[in-house]
Amino acid sequence: MKNISNDQKVVIVDYGMGNLRSVKMKFERMKYDSVISSDPDEIQNASRLILPGVGHFAEGMKNINDRGLRESLDYAVLQKKIPILGICLGMQLLTRSSEEGNVKGLGWIDADTKKFNFDSVKNQYRIPHVGWNSIKIRRASILLEEVPDVSRFYFTHSYAVQCEIEDESVAETEYGYDFSSVVQKKNIYGTQFHPEKSHQIGLKVIENFIKKS
């Protein structure tokens, strides 16, 4: 395995939600050291953190709080500035709040997560948004270095992130209307799509995060 730096590892945060094994398998394929963990010491001493997720926003936040992970995550990300990548639900949890359960999120990104609403859209779209869709890069980010604009990634979600601060929305995707599909605020990154399910272009996003963040 390729270590990021000496004995440091990528920690895939286990908060009882999501596709942890699928993400770890991709790291094994790329020959990067990684561990699935909910241990506060491992989280606070990681070189990189991954917050994956598939499921319900309110349940995800409840699990984070009930497992005592909120304090260690806040310390690792906000104080130690450890880079973190939120994937799908994991990206939504980075926001201030979600309409999925009407609860507060981690609040690290100046954004809110809202259910798709096509009342003002001429053509109706299916919910959830499932399948391959392109991104439109709005600003430079190490996450998307050597990733061509309008690259296609795999999505599956019923809620979408709307950023309040334009610079935090790195890329957008159109599904009835534009929503933020890649976000970044300093050491905090997120992708609404699943890079681990998006073939080689998705692996490039993961590699950028690991090597360049």
N, C-alpha and C positions, 0 to 999 in steps of 0.2 A: 504494500500500500504506500502511496505517496503522502507523507505528512505535510501539512500546510506549513508548520514551523515547529521543528523539534518534535516534542511529544503532544502538541496541541491537536485538537480534533474538531471536526464539525459535529455539533450536537443537534440532532433532530429532536425537537421538544415534544415529549409525550404528554399531552393533556387529555388523552382519552378520546380523541377525535381523529378521523382522517386516514389518509393512505400512507402511514409511516413506512411500512415495508416496501411499498412501491418506490418511494423516494430513496430509501437506503439502498435498494437494489441498483439504482442508477449510480449512486456514489461508488458502489462496488465495481460496477462496470467501468467507471472512469478511474478506478484504482485510487480513490481518495479515502482516507481514514474517516469513519463516521460512527456515531453511536446514537441509539435511541435512548433518551433518558428524561426523567423528571426530577433528577437529583439537583438541588440548588447549587451545590459546589461545582458540578460538571457544567451547569448552565453558566455560572459566573466565571468559569475559567476556560470556556471554549474559545477557539479562534474565530469561529463563525457559528451562527445559529440559524436553524431552519424552523419555521413555524408553518407546517403544512395543515391541511384541513379539508374535510368533506363533512357536511352536516349543518346543524342549526346554530346560528350565531349566539343566541341566548344560552344554549346548552354549552357551547364552547367557552363562553366567558364564565359561566357557573363552574365549569370544571377547573379552569385556571384559578379562580378564586378559592374553590373548595380544596384544591390540592396545594394551596399555599405557594403557587408559582408566580403570582403577580409581583410580589416584592422582589424576588430574585430576577425576574425578567426586567423589571424597571431598573434595577441596579445594574444589570449586565448591559442593557441597551442605552440607558440614559446617562448613567454615571461612567461606566467603563468604556462606553462607545463601541461595544462589540458589534460588528455588522450582523444584521438579521435580514433574512429573506422570508416574507410571508407569501404563501402559495394558496390561491383560491380563497377558501374561508379564512386561511391564515392572513391573507392580505386584508380582508374585510375587518378582521379583528384589530388591525392597526388603527382603524378609524375611531372617531369620537363616539359614534352610535350607529345602531341599525334598526330599521323598521321590522326586522325579523326578530320579534320578541320585544321590541321597543326597549332595549337595554343599552347601557353605555359600554363602549369598547375600551381598548387600551389607551386611545386618545393620543397616539404618537404622530398621527398624520392629521392635518387639518382638512378633514373630509368626513362625509357621512355615507352610510350604506343604505340604499333605497331599493325597494322592489321595482322591477320593470313595470312601467305604466305606459301603455300604448293608446290611451284615450284620445290623445291629440295627434296620433300618427295615422296617416291615411291607410296604410296596409298593416294588418294585424300580424304580429309575430308570436311564435309559440314561446311559452314559458314552461320549462327552463330553456335557456339558450344553450344548446348542446351541439357540439361539432367544431369544425375548423373555421376560423375566421382570421382576418388580417389585422395587423396593428398599424397605426399611423404614428410615427415617431415625431414628437413635438419638441423635444430638446435632448441634448446630449446626455448620456449616462453611461458609466462603465458597464452597466448591466447589458446594454445593447450595442457595445462595440463589436464591429464586424457582423452585425445583424442587419440585413438589408431592410429598408423601409418596406412596408406592406408585406412583411413575412407573415406566414400563417401559423397559428398555434391552436391547440385544442382547448376548448372551453366547455364547462358545464356548470351553470349557475342560474339562479332566479333573481338574485339581487346584484346591484351594481354600485360601484363607488363613484361618488361625485365629489371632486376636489374643490375646496374653497379657494386655495391658493394655486394659481395657474402653474407656477414653477414646480410644484410637487407632482404634477401629472406629466410623466415622462412620455407616455404613449397612450393613444386612445383607440377604441374600436367602435365601429358603428353597428348597432343592432336596433334598428328603429330610430335611434338617436345615439350620439356619442357618449361613451362612458370611459372612465380611466381604466386602462388595462395594465398599465405599469406605473408604479409610483416610486418616488424616492424623496427622502428628506434626510440629508446628511448620511448617517450610517444605516438608515432604515429603508429597506427596499421591499417592493411587493409586486407580484404578478397575479392578475385575475385568472389567467390561463394556467394550465398545468405544464410546466416545462419538462417534467419527467415523462409526459405522455406525448410530447411534441417532436419526437424523432431527433435528428441531428441538430436542428436549429434550436430546439429546446435545451439540448445538452450544452450548446454554446452559451446560452444564457446562464446556466448553472456554473459552467467553467469560468465565465467572466466574474460572477459573484465570488467564487472561491479564490481565484487568482488575483483579482484587481481591486476588490472592495477593501 
